[in-house]
Amino acid sequence: MEAIRASGFDELLALCGGGLSCGTCHVYVKNPALSKILPEMEEEEKELLESFDNYRDSSRLSCQLMYDVMPDDLELEIPVEK
């Protein structure tokens, strides 16, 4: 989440600052094969994501994806708000 914000993507609001409470850091993982090596999704993250109209199987909260363990070929898409 912090790496995305530091890169200048204003579309990623991340209002709660990584507190796993707002979902404004919602992203899609573009390469589904990477889901096996990403940190496992906790129940709280899953419940929050499933409440969104734009939820997909590839949805994650970027605040739960720690940058120092991310693969170099990780590509994320920031969902468009409807």
Backbone as CSV, one residue per row, in Angstrom:
resi,resn,N_x,N_y,N_z,CA_x,CA_y,CA_z,C_x,C_y,C_z
1,MET,0.820,-1.179,0.000,0.000,0.000,0.000,0.871,1.251,0.000
2,GLU,1.851,1.293,0.883,2.713,2.470,0.969,3.541,2.642,-0.300
3,ALA,3.985,1.546,-0.896,4.760,1.632,-2.138,3.907,2.192,-3.264
4,ILE,2.641,1.799,-3.327,1.735,2.313,-4.355,1.500,3.807,-4.136
5,ARG,1.228,4.186,-2.924,0.992,5.606,-2.634,2.232,6.441,-2.905
6,ALA,3.396,5.916,-2.554,4.651,6.640,-2.774,4.967,6.795,-4.260
7,SER,4.384,5.916,-5.082,4.598,5.991,-6.525,3.719,7.048,-7.181
8,GLY,2.830,7.665,-6.419,2.027,8.751,-6.930,0.669,8.379,-7.474
9,PHE,0.173,7.201,-7.146,-1.156,6.796,-7.600,-2.200,7.340,-6.631
10,ASP,-2.768,8.463,-6.980,-3.753,9.123,-6.119,-5.064,8.355,-6.029
11,GLU,-5.299,7.427,-6.956,-6.533,6.648,-6.957,-6.615,5.706,-5.771
12,LEU,-5.483,5.363,-5.174,-5.457,4.478,-4.017,-5.485,5.343,-2.755
13,LEU,-6.647,5.479,-2.159,-6.810,6.405,-1.037,-6.166,5.912,0.246
14,ALA,-6.377,4.634,0.593,-5.812,4.048,1.811,-6.082,4.944,3.029
15,LEU,-7.326,5.261,3.234,-7.723,6.219,4.273,-7.408,5.780,5.694
16,CYS,-7.497,4.490,5.984,-7.272,4.049,7.362,-5.785,3.812,7.654
17,GLY,-4.930,4.015,6.658,-3.495,3.886,6.881,-3.037,2.475,7.146
18,GLY,-3.743,1.499,6.650,-3.338,0.106,6.823,-4.011,-0.584,7.988
19,GLY,-5.070,-0.016,8.507,-5.756,-0.568,9.666,-6.754,-1.674,9.351
20,LEU,-6.863,-2.059,8.089,-7.776,-3.134,7.671,-9.214,-2.825,8.071
21,SER,-9.602,-1.544,7.882,-10.953,-1.181,8.295,-11.764,-0.442,7.233
22,CYS,-11.126,0.058,6.169,-11.906,0.869,5.228,-11.982,0.269,3.825
23,GLY,-10.991,-0.461,3.410,-10.997,-1.070,2.086,-10.630,-0.138,0.959
24,THR,-10.184,1.072,1.253,-9.843,2.015,0.191,-8.474,1.751,-0.426
25,CYS,-7.845,0.657,-0.051,-6.588,0.237,-0.675,-6.809,-1.041,-1.489
26,HIS,-8.056,-1.275,-1.878,-8.456,-2.451,-2.653,-7.726,-2.472,-3.994
27,VAL,-7.148,-3.628,-4.328,-6.478,-3.832,-5.612,-6.847,-5.208,-6.155
28,TYR,-6.594,-5.399,-7.446,-6.715,-6.711,-8.072,-5.311,-7.205,-8.392
29,VAL,-5.021,-8.464,-8.077,-3.757,-9.088,-8.452,-3.936,-9.583,-9.881
30,LYS,-3.144,-9.045,-10.798,-3.344,-9.329,-12.218,-2.827,-10.705,-12.639
31,ASN,-1.886,-11.275,-11.910,-1.350,-12.589,-12.242,-1.834,-13.597,-11.202
32,PRO,-2.884,-14.373,-11.512,-3.460,-15.287,-10.525,-2.476,-16.350,-10.017
33,ALA,-1.455,-16.667,-10.796,-0.471,-17.660,-10.357,0.296,-17.179,-9.125
34,LEU,0.368,-15.891,-8.937,1.095,-15.345,-7.785,0.337,-15.515,-6.477
35,SER,-0.945,-15.805,-6.553,-1.729,-15.931,-5.323,-1.187,-17.026,-4.413
36,LYS,-0.479,-17.981,-4.975,0.098,-19.068,-4.170,1.263,-18.599,-3.314
37,ILE,1.936,-17.527,-3.727,3.102,-17.082,-2.963,2.854,-15.789,-2.179
38,LEU,1.694,-15.175,-2.391,1.345,-13.989,-1.606,0.917,-14.409,-0.200
39,PRO,1.019,-13.505,0.764,0.536,-13.832,2.106,-0.927,-14.271,2.048
40,GLU,-1.265,-15.278,2.812,-2.632,-15.792,2.825,-3.601,-14.737,3.338
41,MET,-4.776,-14.691,2.722,-5.784,-13.720,3.118,-6.426,-14.150,4.439
42,GLU,-6.448,-13.242,5.387,-7.104,-13.501,6.665,-8.618,-13.320,6.505
43,GLU,-9.382,-13.877,7.398,-10.843,-13.830,7.328,-11.380,-12.393,7.336
44,GLU,-10.790,-11.532,8.144,-11.245,-10.136,8.231,-11.096,-9.416,6.890
45,GLU,-9.971,-9.643,6.215,-9.759,-9.054,4.886,-10.783,-9.590,3.892
46,LYS,-10.995,-10.900,3.910,-11.935,-11.528,2.986,-13.354,-10.997,3.187
47,GLU,-13.791,-10.896,4.417,-15.133,-10.388,4.709,-15.312,-8.962,4.209
48,LEU,-14.321,-8.115,4.426,-14.400,-6.737,3.972,-14.464,-6.678,2.445
49,LEU,-13.600,-7.416,1.782,-13.570,-7.415,0.321,-14.866,-7.950,-0.284
50,GLU,-15.400,-8.998,0.287,-16.624,-9.595,-0.258,-17.828,-8.672,-0.130
51,SER,-17.736,-7.641,0.684,-18.840,-6.688,0.823,-18.846,-5.638,-0.296
52,PHE,-17.820,-5.594,-1.118,-17.719,-4.612,-2.200,-18.422,-5.101,-3.455
53,ASP,-19.078,-4.196,-4.162,-19.717,-4.529,-5.434,-18.699,-4.933,-6.492
54,ASN,-17.494,-4.396,-6.412,-16.468,-4.688,-7.412,-15.481,-5.776,-6.960
55,TYR,-15.912,-6.613,-6.032,-15.086,-7.733,-5.565,-14.864,-8.741,-6.687
56,ARG,-13.642,-9.252,-6.774,-13.272,-10.341,-7.683,-12.465,-11.366,-6.883
57,ASP,-12.289,-12.532,-7.460,-11.451,-13.546,-6.818,-10.014,-13.054,-6.644
58,SER,-9.599,-12.121,-7.483,-8.233,-11.592,-7.426,-8.109,-10.369,-6.518
59,SER,-9.173,-10.022,-5.814,-9.154,-8.847,-4.929,-8.264,-9.081,-3.717
60,ARG,-7.553,-8.028,-3.345,-6.777,-8.003,-2.100,-6.762,-6.582,-1.578
61,LEU,-6.449,-6.444,-0.304,-6.182,-5.133,0.270,-4.675,-4.938,0.236
62,SER,-4.236,-3.892,-0.425,-2.793,-3.710,-0.576,-2.091,-3.486,0.759
63,CYS,-2.826,-3.059,1.780,-2.217,-2.883,3.101,-1.819,-4.221,3.722
64,GLN,-2.339,-5.310,3.179,-2.023,-6.637,3.702,-0.943,-7.344,2.892
65,LEU,-0.440,-6.685,1.856,0.616,-7.243,1.013,1.917,-6.514,1.327
66,MET,2.779,-7.156,2.084,4.010,-6.520,2.515,5.014,-6.450,1.364
67,TYR,5.490,-5.266,1.082,6.354,-4.986,-0.064,7.644,-5.789,-0.065
68,ASP,8.266,-6.009,1.062,9.560,-6.693,1.090,9.470,-8.173,0.736
69,VAL,8.287,-8.734,0.638,8.149,-10.138,0.266,7.411,-10.318,-1.065
70,MET,7.211,-9.245,-1.802,6.476,-9.319,-3.058,7.398,-9.733,-4.198
71,PRO,6.902,-10.565,-5.094,7.692,-10.948,-6.267,7.862,-9.758,-7.212
72,ASP,8.962,-9.750,-7.950,9.242,-8.646,-8.865,8.200,-8.519,-9.970
73,ASP,7.559,-9.626,-10.338,6.600,-9.585,-11.443,5.159,-9.364,-10.980
74,LEU,4.983,-8.898,-9.762,3.646,-8.621,-9.244,3.065,-7.396,-9.952
75,GLU,1.878,-7.565,-10.528,1.159,-6.457,-11.150,-0.193,-6.327,-10.468
76,LEU,-0.519,-5.104,-10.102,-1.782,-4.816,-9.433,-2.588,-3.835,-10.263
77,GLU,-3.908,-3.968,-10.162,-4.815,-3.022,-10.816,-5.657,-2.371,-9.735
78,ILE,-5.787,-1.058,-9.803,-6.611,-0.338,-8.862,-8.035,-0.300,-9.420
79,PRO,-9.007,-0.852,-8.696,-10.385,-0.867,-9.193,-10.936,0.533,-9.443
80,VAL,-11.733,0.657,-10.464,-12.411,1.907,-10.767,-13.662,1.993,-9.902
81,GLU,-13.821,3.097,-9.213,-15.021,3.293,-8.394,-16.214,3.541,-9.294
82,LYS,-17.342,2.931,-8.940,-18.559,3.093,-9.735,-19.433,4.168,-9.165
